[in-house]
């Protein structure tokens, strides 16, 4: 990561923004002390999972949405 001073970036901000756009990251220094990091934003677009990714790997039982037995319901309710 490259270091630049606050004065350098104030003189020609577009120069550094073009470099950031090209993938370069900078540490901005003021009085030889790092105060900020200037870096490209990583793409936040995640690729969607394909439909049917796990098709055939498991079966949903027919009674999936049937009410739970009374003893299991009692356990969940702390009875």
N, C-alpha and C positions, 0 to 999 in steps of 0.2 A: 504494500500500500504506500502510495506516495504522500509526501507532506508538502503542504503549501501554506503560506502565511495569509492572514486575513487581508493584508494590503494587496497581495498578488491577486486574490480572487476579486477584490473590489475594483482593481484596475481593468480587468478583462474577464468578467464573469462568463461570457459566452464561450470563451476559449475552454474554460474548465468544464462547462456544461456539455460541450460537444464531446469532450473526452469521457465524461461520465456516461453519456449516451452510448459511447463506443465500448463501455465496460470497465473503464478505469475507476478505481476508488481512491479517495484522498482523505487525509487527516488534515484539518484546518488548525493552524497554530496561531496563537496570539501571545506575544512575548515568550516565545519558545515553549509554550504550554498548550497541549492539545485541548481544543474547546468543542470541536464538532467533527463528525465524519460525513463525508459527501460520497455517496455511492449509488449505483444504479438500483432501481427497484426491481426485485425479482418478480418474474411473472407469477401472478397469483391465480392464473387460470389453471385449474386442475382438469385433467382429462376425465371425461365422464366414464364411469364403469359401463362396460357393454351389458345390454339387456340379456338376461339368461346366463350370466357368468357361471353359475353353479348348477346349471340345469342337469338334472339326473343324478346329482350327488346325494340328495336326501329326499325323502317323501314326507309330506305333511299328513299326519294321520287324520282320518275322517272325523274323529272326536276332538280335534284340536280346540275348538271353541265351546266344548261342552263344559258345564259347571264342574268345579272341582269337588272331590269328595268332602264330606263334612269335617273329617279329622284333619285334612290338610288346611281347609279354611280356618279352622280353630287355631291351628299352629301359627298361621299368619297373623291372626288377630290377637295372639298371646293368651289364648284361653286354655 
